[in-house]
Amino acid sequence: MEPVAVVYHEGISGYDFGPGHPFRSDRFPKFMSLLETHGFLNDPRVSVLEPEPAGDELLELIHPESYIREVENRSGHYIPLSGDTPLSPSIVEAARLIVGGSVLAGELVATGAAEIGFGVGGGLHHAGRRYGGGFCVFNDVAVCAQSLIERHGLERVLILDSDVHAGNGTMDIFYEDSRILFVSVHQNPLTIYPGTGFIEQIGEGKGAGFTVNVPLPPGAGDRCMALFLEEVFKPLACEFKPQAIIRNGGTDPHFMDGLGSLILTFQGLWTIGKAASQAAEEAGCGVVDLCCSGYNPATVAEGWLSLLTGAMGEENPSVELAPPPISSEAVLKETERIIGDVKRHLREYWEFR
Ligand SMILES: [Zn+2]
């Protein structure tokens, strides 16, 4: 096992959208107590660090000042950012802490202080430079990546977004940037929020070929994910030679999650964490791992732990609460077709060896 830094601040509990909203903040302390239950907090190889809230200077690596002011102004008057994303002063304060946490996780990995920097609450990938929504106020994934480039001199950062929803905000932000290879595997956006993240969206200008969208059909499970990891993610990581890998996305691809229609198991989530850390090991770099999503309170923390233990190469202690369904042959065939299509769209940029 590699040295792991878990970046956590109790203050992120302010990132709570209220009763009836699928994003409640009890997920954060629940995850920390699950780590404790399984002995990870007493493990000498695991440290827990507290981040500082991100100031404007850090946010401005990605977000223009006008957007930050708009968020602050709205939050003071409790005016939502979008239909699904309420704002309040405590939500914005917690959002700044989450960004600070993801940046710290990145810093620890970039300086070699940790092999795995696990940012609890990170992965707010639906926020673009000038917009928020989809429960995301500031894009901590993008701020983390940009900070690795601008403040630590990295030239190649790979982002693996394995959330059930496509990472539209992160995609938009880096669409013309060849320093960030953005790979998003998600449920077909014709069938789920945010309605974008299609195979044809491969980046533009200098960034052409550096955005990779792999939209899986509803009903895709562990075997489909394995196919993506083997045929798309691993070869790309091998060719790109990242100096850091940021993996984001929580439990929402799990079969018991209410917001998505993918049917991954905890073991399937584990394989994603494992693939990210294996690719990092081959490239000689570390992994920043960011988890916030998951909309079944009974599985969210266990799913994050699956991703983390996968990255650590530790046995996964999470136990399914129901027998997992299995992808149909038709869904597997469709996934093979999609992966072939992804490679065809990118063949002038990558060899996929
Ligand atoms: Zn999601």
Boltz pocket constraint, residues with backbone or C-beta under 6 A from the ligand:
constraints:
  - pocket:
      binder: B
      contacts: [[A, 163], [A, 164], [A, 165], [A, 252], [A, 293], [A, 294]]
      max_distance: 6.0
